[in-house]
């Protein structure tokens, strides 16, 4: 059995070498005349194996390292990066950042995070679980997933393959305020995509995946494949719909996109640039009253867990939406200063978002909807961040009498996110926890469906 390159090469450099590089970057910035500076030094290793039709299609390894440095000359800012950790490369990278800063306009909002906001408590969030996965074992798991998918239905004639991947990373963030901390993390996944052909020659594909910090938290490869096969089989013999208006139920994996659009609309960059459909929404009822969203950055093994953000600012649990009303934005120090507000510890993005839900599972939501559309796949972008207009290609199932009647394809669902958020009727308890947005299926009272 072949060994795992990830295990054999686990982290090219020791942790104290990352700390040394970070200190060298800040020292070079000070010698170059920077009034302040910050750096992130990181390294990562990974392995990905893809199997298709039981044959190995790709075996890929990554072994990366990087330095990012930001320097400040008063209120002027410059940034540069490098993958070379040598002393000469460090000096050259810092010099490049300083040169950029000298030709950059003054910006009163630029600068390091406020010192009093920097993290001083660093809980163990259980984010690092290496997977000593050999190439042979990855191939075996990929074959198990693919075989399970094909075995679901004789009409499954092809696959897009199954991928088994393990990844580990480590970083240190440091700045001239004296902050210097980092940690290791891991992320692994198994996925499978299968293609089916119905009696009329129509072809459908669907997929499934499992992702987790720890390999022990992954679904079994055969289970991933079986679910992928079942999802493909139920889409065969899909029909088109005529244009209509009806309730729309977004299956949990698709419902996360609705929450993602909200996060983008109330994030600092969109707000201070006035390119958001939710300007001045703080304290306003944006969602229906049964919707609450809580940010939980310290969930053990959470995909979006972190003790501090990209500026070293401490993260903390908070209500983002309570009973439909927006309680907070997602801000880093720069965007907060532009808006005259305080950072929320979200430089780099949101953390784990926990969306409230009711007691209904997916079948119960279908019965509650009665007649309408269940969306299981969305295509394209189709969201205007300035107006909130929403229009995306979709596939899924037509529902009659609270039960799935038949699969549908080649349709477009349309509405405006402001209306859609206020028209949320229910959120299911079938929560998808594979990513950083934990949300169940979302039932919206009415949308426009454009078909043939």
C-alpha positions as CSV (number, residue, x, y, z in Angstrom):
1,X,0.0,0.0,0.0
2,X,1.4,3.4,-0.9
3,X,2.0,5.9,1.8
4,X,0.3,9.3,2.0
5,X,2.4,12.2,0.8
6,X,0.4,14.4,3.2
7,X,1.5,12.3,6.1
8,X,5.0,12.0,4.9
9,X,5.4,15.8,4.2
10,X,3.2,17.1,7.0
11,X,3.9,20.8,7.0
12,X,7.2,21.6,5.1
13,X,8.2,24.0,7.9
14,X,8.0,23.8,11.7
15,X,5.7,26.2,13.4
16,X,8.5,28.2,15.0
17,X,9.8,28.9,11.4
18,X,6.5,30.5,10.5
19,X,6.9,32.7,13.7
20,X,10.4,33.6,12.7
21,X,9.4,34.6,9.2
22,X,6.5,36.7,10.6
23,X,8.9,38.5,13.0
24,X,11.4,39.1,10.1
25,X,8.7,40.6,8.0
26,X,7.6,43.1,10.7
27,X,11.3,43.9,11.5
28,X,12.0,44.7,7.8
29,X,8.9,46.8,7.6
30,X,10.0,48.9,10.6
31,X,13.5,49.3,9.1
32,X,11.9,50.5,5.9
33,X,10.0,53.3,7.6
34,X,6.6,51.7,8.0
35,X,4.6,53.3,10.8
36,X,2.7,50.0,11.2
37,X,2.6,46.6,9.6
38,X,0.8,43.3,9.6
39,X,1.6,39.9,8.0
40,X,0.1,36.5,7.6
41,X,2.5,33.6,7.0
42,X,0.9,30.3,6.1
43,X,1.6,26.8,4.7
44,X,-0.7,24.0,3.5
45,X,-0.5,20.4,2.3
46,X,-3.1,18.4,0.5
47,X,-3.9,15.4,-1.5
48,X,-6.8,14.8,-3.9
49,X,-7.6,11.6,-5.8
50,X,-10.4,11.3,-8.4
51,X,-11.7,8.0,-9.7
52,X,-13.9,7.7,-12.7
53,X,-15.4,4.5,-14.1
54,X,-13.3,2.6,-11.4
55,X,-10.1,4.0,-13.0
56,X,-7.8,6.6,-11.5
57,X,-8.3,9.8,-13.3
58,X,-6.2,12.2,-11.3
59,X,-3.9,12.2,-8.3
60,X,-3.0,15.7,-7.2
61,X,-0.8,17.0,-4.4
62,X,-0.4,20.5,-3.1
63,X,2.3,21.9,-0.9
64,X,2.0,25.6,-0.6
65,X,3.4,28.4,1.5
66,X,2.9,32.2,1.4
67,X,3.7,35.5,3.0
68,X,1.3,38.4,2.8
69,X,2.4,41.7,4.1
70,X,0.6,45.0,4.5
71,X,2.5,48.2,5.5
72,X,1.2,51.6,6.5
73,X,2.9,54.9,6.0
74,X,0.6,57.0,8.1
75,X,-2.7,56.6,6.4
76,X,-1.3,55.2,3.2
77,X,-1.4,51.5,2.6
78,X,0.6,49.0,0.5
79,X,0.3,45.2,0.2
80,X,2.6,42.6,-1.4
81,X,3.0,38.8,-1.2
82,X,5.5,36.1,-1.9
83,X,5.9,32.3,-1.7
84,X,9.6,32.6,-0.9
85,X,10.6,32.6,2.8
86,X,14.3,33.5,2.3
87,X,15.6,36.7,4.0
88,X,16.3,38.3,0.7
89,X,12.7,37.6,-0.6
90,X,11.3,38.9,2.7
91,X,13.1,42.2,2.2
92,X,12.1,42.5,-1.4
93,X,8.4,41.8,-0.6
94,X,8.4,44.4,2.2
95,X,10.1,46.9,-0.1
96,X,7.5,46.3,-2.8
97,X,4.7,46.9,-0.2
98,X,6.4,50.1,0.9
99,X,6.8,51.3,-2.7
100,X,3.1,50.8,-3.3
101,X,2.2,52.7,-0.1
102,X,4.3,55.7,-1.1
103,X,2.2,56.1,-4.3
104,X,-1.2,55.4,-2.6
105,X,-3.6,58.2,-1.5
106,X,-4.2,58.9,2.1
107,X,-7.2,57.0,3.5
108,X,-8.4,58.0,7.0
109,X,-10.0,54.6,7.4
110,X,-6.8,52.6,6.8
111,X,-4.7,51.1,9.6
112,X,-4.5,48.2,12.0
113,X,-7.3,47.1,14.2
114,X,-7.9,49.0,17.4
115,X,-5.5,47.4,20.0
116,X,-8.3,46.9,22.6
117,X,-10.2,44.7,20.1
118,X,-7.4,42.2,19.6
119,X,-8.0,38.7,20.9
120,X,-6.5,37.8,24.3
121,X,-8.3,34.5,24.8
122,X,-7.7,31.6,22.4
123,X,-10.0,28.6,23.0
124,X,-9.1,25.2,21.4
125,X,-11.8,24.9,18.7
126,X,-10.7,21.3,17.7
127,X,-10.0,22.3,14.1
128,X,-7.0,20.1,13.3
129,X,-7.6,16.4,12.5
130,X,-5.0,15.1,10.0
131,X,-6.0,12.2,7.8
132,X,-3.2,9.8,7.1
133,X,-4.9,8.7,3.9
134,X,-2.7,6.7,1.5
135,X,-3.3,7.0,-2.2
136,X,-4.4,3.4,-2.4
137,X,-7.0,4.0,0.4
138,X,-8.3,7.1,-1.4
139,X,-8.7,5.1,-4.6
140,X,-10.6,2.4,-2.7
141,X,-12.9,5.0,-1.1
142,X,-13.5,6.7,-4.5
143,X,-14.4,3.3,-6.1
144,X,-16.7,2.5,-3.2
145,X,-18.6,5.7,-3.7
146,X,-18.9,5.4,-7.4
147,X,-19.9,1.7,-7.3
148,X,-22.6,2.5,-4.8
149,X,-23.9,5.3,-7.0
150,X,-24.1,3.1,-10.1
151,X,-25.8,0.3,-8.2
152,X,-28.8,2.4,-7.3
153,X,-30.4,2.2,-10.7
154,X,-29.7,0.3,-13.9
155,X,-30.3,3.5,-15.8
156,X,-27.1,5.0,-14.3
157,X,-24.8,4.7,-17.3
158,X,-21.9,7.0,-16.5
159,X,-20.3,9.1,-13.8
160,X,-18.4,12.3,-13.5
161,X,-16.3,10.6,-10.9
162,X,-15.7,10.5,-7.2
163,X,-13.1,12.6,-5.4
164,X,-11.5,11.9,-2.0
165,X,-9.4,14.8,-0.7
166,X,-7.6,15.7,2.5
167,X,-6.2,19.1,3.3
168,X,-4.3,20.7,6.2
169,X,-3.1,24.2,6.8
170,X,-1.4,26.4,9.3
171,X,-0.9,30.1,9.6
172,X,0.4,32.9,11.9
173,X,-0.9,36.4,11.9
174,X,1.2,39.1,13.4
175,X,1.2,42.9,13.6
176,X,3.3,45.7,15.1
177,X,0.8,46.1,18.0
178,X,2.4,42.9,19.4
179,X,-0.2,40.4,18.3
180,X,1.2,37.1,17.0
181,X,-1.0,34.0,17.0
182,X,-2.1,31.3,14.7
183,X,-3.3,27.7,14.5
184,X,-3.6,24.6,12.4
185,X,-6.7,23.4,10.7
186,X,-7.9,20.6,8.5
187,X,-10.6,20.0,6.0
188,X,-11.5,16.7,4.2
189,X,-14.2,15.6,1.7
190,X,-15.6,12.8,-0.3
191,X,-17.9,13.5,-3.3
192,X,-19.6,11.6,-6.1
193,X,-21.5,12.6,-9.2
194,X,-23.4,10.2,-11.4
195,X,-25.2,10.4,-14.7
196,X,-28.5,8.6,-15.6
197,X,-30.3,8.1,-18.9
198,X,-34.1,7.7,-19.0
199,X,-36.1,5.6,-21.6
200,X,-36.5,8.7,-23.9
201,X,-32.8,9.4,-24.0
202,X,-32.9,12.3,-21.6
203,X,-29.9,12.5,-19.3
204,X,-29.6,13.8,-15.8
205,X,-26.9,14.2,-13.3
206,X,-26.8,14.8,-9.6
207,X,-24.2,14.5,-6.8
208,X,-23.6,14.4,-3.1
209,X,-20.7,15.1,-0.9
210,X,-19.5,14.9,2.7
211,X,-17.1,17.5,4.2
212,X,-15.7,17.7,7.7
213,X,-12.7,18.9,9.8
214,X,-12.2,15.3,11.0
215,X,-12.2,12.2,8.8
216,X,-14.2,10.4,11.5
217,X,-17.1,12.9,10.9
218,X,-17.3,12.1,7.2
219,X,-20.2,10.0,5.9
220,X,-19.1,6.6,4.6
221,X,-18.0,6.6,1.0
222,X,-20.7,4.1,0.0
223,X,-23.3,6.3,1.7
224,X,-22.1,9.3,-0.3
225,X,-22.4,7.4,-3.5
226,X,-25.8,5.9,-2.7
227,X,-27.2,9.3,-2.0
228,X,-25.7,10.7,-5.2
229,X,-27.3,7.7,-7.1
230,X,-30.7,8.2,-5.5
231,X,-30.7,11.9,-6.2
232,X,-29.9,11.3,-9.9
233,X,-32.5,8.5,-10.2
234,X,-35.3,10.7,-9.0
235,X,-34.5,13.4,-11.6
236,X,-35.0,11.1,-14.6
237,X,-37.9,11.7,-16.9
238,X,-37.9,15.4,-16.0
239,X,-40.5,17.7,-17.5
240,X,-40.8,21.4,-18.1
241,X,-43.4,23.7,-16.5
242,X,-45.5,26.5,-17.8
243,X,-45.1,29.9,-16.4
244,X,-46.9,30.3,-13.1
245,X,-46.7,31.7,-9.6
246,X,-46.6,29.4,-6.6
247,X,-44.8,28.6,-3.3
248,X,-41.2,27.5,-3.6
249,X,-39.4,25.3,-1.2
250,X,-35.6,25.5,-1.4
251,X,-34.0,22.2,-0.3
252,X,-31.5,22.8,2.6
253,X,-28.3,22.6,0.5
254,X,-29.8,25.3,-1.8
255,X,-31.3,27.4,1.0
256,X,-27.7,28.3,2.1
257,X,-27.4,30.5,-1.0
258,X,-30.3,32.7,0.2
259,X,-28.5,33.3,3.5
260,X,-25.3,33.9,1.6
261,X,-27.0,36.7,-0.4
262,X,-28.0,38.3,2.9
263,X,-24.5,38.1,4.3
264,X,-23.1,39.8,1.2
265,X,-25.7,42.6,1.4
266,X,-25.0,43.5,5.0
267,X,-21.2,43.2,4.7
268,X,-19.0,46.2,5.0
269,X,-17.7,46.5,1.5
270,X,-21.2,46.5,0.0
271,X,-22.6,48.9,2.6
272,X,-19.9,51.6,2.4
273,X,-19.9,51.4,-1.4
274,X,-23.7,51.7,-1.4
275,X,-23.9,48.7,-3.6
276,X,-26.4,46.7,-1.4
277,X,-30.2,46.3,-1.5
278,X,-30.1,46.3,2.3
279,X,-28.6,49.7,3.0
280,X,-29.4,51.1,6.4
281,X,-31.1,47.9,7.4
282,X,-29.7,47.8,11.0
283,X,-32.7,47.6,13.3
284,X,-35.1,47.0,10.4
285,X,-37.3,44.0,9.8
286,X,-35.8,42.3,6.8
287,X,-37.0,38.7,7.3
288,X,-40.3,37.3,8.5
289,X,-40.6,37.3,12.3
290,X,-39.8,33.5,12.7
291,X,-36.3,34.0,11.3
292,X,-33.4,34.4,13.6
293,X,-29.7,34.1,12.6
294,X,-26.9,33.7,15.2
295,X,-23.2,33.8,14.5
296,X,-21.3,31.2,16.5
297,X,-17.5,31.5,15.8
298,X,-16.5,29.1,18.5
299,X,-18.3,25.9,17.5
300,X,-15.9,22.9,17.9
301,X,-14.9,21.6,14.5
302,X,-17.0,24.2,12.8
303,X,-16.2,25.0,9.2
304,X,-16.4,28.7,10.0
305,X,-14.9,28.6,13.5
306,X,-12.1,31.0,14.5
307,X,-10.9,32.6,17.7
308,X,-10.0,35.8,15.9
309,X,-10.6,37.3,12.4
310,X,-8.0,38.2,9.7
311,X,-6.9,41.3,11.7
312,X,-6.5,39.5,15.1
313,X,-9.8,40.9,16.4
314,X,-11.5,38.6,18.9
315,X,-14.6,36.8,17.6
316,X,-17.7,36.4,19.7
317,X,-21.1,34.8,19.5
318,X,-23.9,37.3,18.6
319,X,-27.4,37.6,17.1
320,X,-27.2,38.9,13.5
321,X,-31.0,38.6,13.0
322,X,-33.5,38.3,15.8
323,X,-37.2,37.7,15.1
324,X,-36.7,39.0,11.5
325,X,-34.9,42.2,12.6
326,X,-31.3,42.9,11.6
327,X,-29.1,43.2,14.8
328,X,-25.7,43.6,13.2
329,X,-23.6,43.8,10.1
330,X,-20.4,41.9,9.1
331,X,-17.6,44.4,9.4
332,X,-13.8,44.5,9.5
333,X,-11.9,47.5,10.9
334,X,-11.7,49.3,7.6
335,X,-15.3,49.1,6.6
336,X,-16.4,49.9,10.2
337,X,-14.4,53.1,10.1
338,X,-15.9,54.0,6.7
339,X,-19.4,53.6,8.2
340,X,-18.7,55.2,11.5
341,X,-19.3,51.9,13.3
342,X,-17.2,49.4,15.3
343,X,-15.7,46.2,13.8
344,X,-17.7,43.1,14.4
345,X,-14.7,40.7,14.1
346,X,-15.6,39.8,10.5
347,X,-12.5,40.8,8.6
348,X,-12.3,37.9,6.1
349,X,-16.0,37.1,6.2
350,X,-18.8,35.6,8.4
351,X,-18.3,32.7,10.8
352,X,-20.7,29.9,11.6
353,X,-24.2,31.1,11.0
354,X,-27.0,29.2,12.7
355,X,-30.4,29.8,11.2
356,X,-33.5,29.2,13.4
357,X,-35.9,26.4,12.3
358,X,-39.2,24.8,13.2
359,X,-40.1,21.2,13.8
360,X,-41.0,20.2,10.3
361,X,-38.8,17.9,8.3
362,X,-38.7,18.0,4.5
363,X,-41.8,15.8,4.0
364,X,-43.8,17.9,6.5
365,X,-42.7,21.1,4.6
366,X,-43.9,19.5,1.3
367,X,-47.3,18.8,2.9
368,X,-47.4,22.3,4.3
369,X,-46.7,23.7,0.8
370,X,-49.4,21.5,-0.8
371,X,-48.8,22.6,-4.4
372,X,-45.7,24.2,-5.7
373,X,-42.0,23.8,-6.6
374,X,-39.2,22.0,-4.6
375,X,-35.8,23.4,-5.8
376,X,-32.9,21.0,-5.5
377,X,-30.5,22.7,-7.9
378,X,-29.9,26.3,-8.9
379,X,-27.9,27.4,-12.0
380,X,-26.0,30.6,-12.7
381,X,-25.6,33.7,-10.5
382,X,-28.7,35.7,-11.2
383,X,-28.7,37.9,-8.1
384,X,-28.4,41.7,-8.4
385,X,-26.7,42.8,-5.2
386,X,-27.9,46.4,-5.6
387,X,-31.6,45.9,-6.2
388,X,-32.1,42.4,-4.7
389,X,-33.6,41.1,-8.0
390,X,-33.3,37.3,-8.0
391,X,-33.5,35.2,-11.2
392,X,-31.8,31.8,-11.5
393,X,-32.1,28.7,-13.6
394,X,-33.4,25.8,-11.5
395,X,-34.3,22.1,-11.4
396,X,-36.3,20.2,-8.9
397,X,-39.7,18.6,-8.4
398,X,-43.3,19.7,-8.9
399,X,-45.4,19.0,-5.8
400,X,-49.1,18.2,-5.7
401,X,-51.2,17.3,-2.7
402,X,-48.1,17.7,-0.5
403,X,-46.2,15.0,-2.3
404,X,-43.6,15.0,-5.1
405,X,-45.4,14.4,-8.4
406,X,-42.6,14.5,-11.0
407,X,-39.2,16.0,-11.6
408,X,-38.8,19.3,-13.5
409,X,-36.0,21.0,-15.4
410,X,-35.2,24.0,-17.6
411,X,-37.1,26.5,-15.5
412,X,-36.3,29.9,-14.0
413,X,-37.3,31.1,-10.6
414,X,-37.6,34.8,-10.0
415,X,-38.5,37.4,-7.3
416,X,-36.8,40.0,-5.2
417,X,-34.9,39.0,-2.2
418,X,-36.5,41.7,0.0
419,X,-39.9,40.2,-0.8
420,X,-38.6,36.6,-0.5
421,X,-37.1,37.2,2.9
422,X,-40.3,38.7,4.3
423,X,-42.3,35.9,2.7
424,X,-40.5,33.0,4.4
425,X,-43.2,30.7,5.7
426,X,-41.1,28.1,7.4
427,X,-37.6,26.7,7.8
428,X,-37.2,22.9,8.2
429,X,-35.2,21.0,10.8
430,X,-33.3,19.2,8.0
431,X,-30.3,21.4,8.7
432,X,-27.3,21.1,6.3
433,X,-24.2,21.5,8.5
434,X,-21.5,20.7,6.0
435,X,-20.5,24.3,5.5
436,X,-20.5,27.5,7.6
437,X,-24.2,28.3,7.1
438,X,-26.4,25.9,9.1
439,X,-29.8,26.1,7.6
440,X,-32.8,23.8,6.8
441,X,-35.0,23.9,3.8
442,X,-36.7,27.3,3.3
443,X,-40.3,27.6,2.2
444,X,-41.2,30.9,0.5
445,X,-44.9,31.8,0.0
446,X,-44.8,32.8,-3.6
447,X,-42.4,33.3,-6.5
448,X,-42.6,33.4,-10.3
449,X,-41.7,30.3,-12.2
450,X,-40.9,30.8,-15.9
451,X,-41.0,27.7,-18.0
452,X,-41.7,26.9,-21.6
